[in-house]
């Protein structure tokens, strides 16, 4: 409640405006600052062009009255004149005396929800203005957040023990124990812990800033605390901060829009998956299953539709509809043209799920052609593992190597083992995987060439380094 009573018409008008908006507690401050025409030097007249729609609405609803400087001076008491600072005239003489204090009112007053409700109910503000007013960028600038940002490098590089500062903040209820675990997680560098700490404090209230200073002093970082607290915040800093906050919100809104788009795409895919019987014509599935059963195995395993996850899933589901003996028979069926089985073609295509299905149905993991002798390779005979190594199908290689009965040294018609083939092709990941399963790095082909020799001759230096590390010749 105000203690000073209005002494003239302008003061009565100001009194009534503040009373209507439940802001009467500011009346005494305005009077002490110099009454009507005498304004404090730090308050500047607001520029209409820089006002937001909400601010312009508030300004336009302030009552106006004719203003005469000379007439007001005559009514002032002599003792009041001695206390007043040199007058600063308002350019628009018809503006009400509340107007010169507008910047201070906007920048230093936190309007809570009740105040906003009263302003809206009196049609001083529009309902549409509410969202803009409650945003920090249109309400006030957090100078303490600016001070933290201006000293960001100093704080990140010079706080040696983040745990000391964090523990103090937890004791003051500024941070929670869950936040401490995130800030001081094992494996983080000191600088990274400091960054996480500051990122969290930027979203705390003003008390969080003051407690940070206390925490720094408590942890004996007196010079850092003093440097932060003494940091000046200029008008340019505030403008840049407002711009940064606005751009940050725009990016957040953009992310939300993209997330909504992602949700829409995912829901569309789910709908397609639920209706995949219509998406994938049954005649294609039926034809492939018939081809496989009649011996055209390669037509099935090498079909390009197998690269589609949805198609392959549907195809395997159809296979599972057969009785188990039928499934095992298909897994071992040879192609009528080249005697290949489906496992060989699946390893070539890299269809991991079908490879797993075939292995689980007792397909020969070391198959290398009908009637082939493991010691005397016939022409064009190649094992599934050799095919996967040659094609760089690393996921398939891992599946095959986990099988207990896989022969990791079984070679092709030229005596080249899987590690020999992988070294020749320069497939680093495949070589690493084979080495983990103790592949023989010194195995020679029928011409006496080792994997290291072929890797060096073909310029596969990274593969050569791996082999040398395993004492290859």
Beta strands, then each sheet from edge to edge (+ up, - down):
end
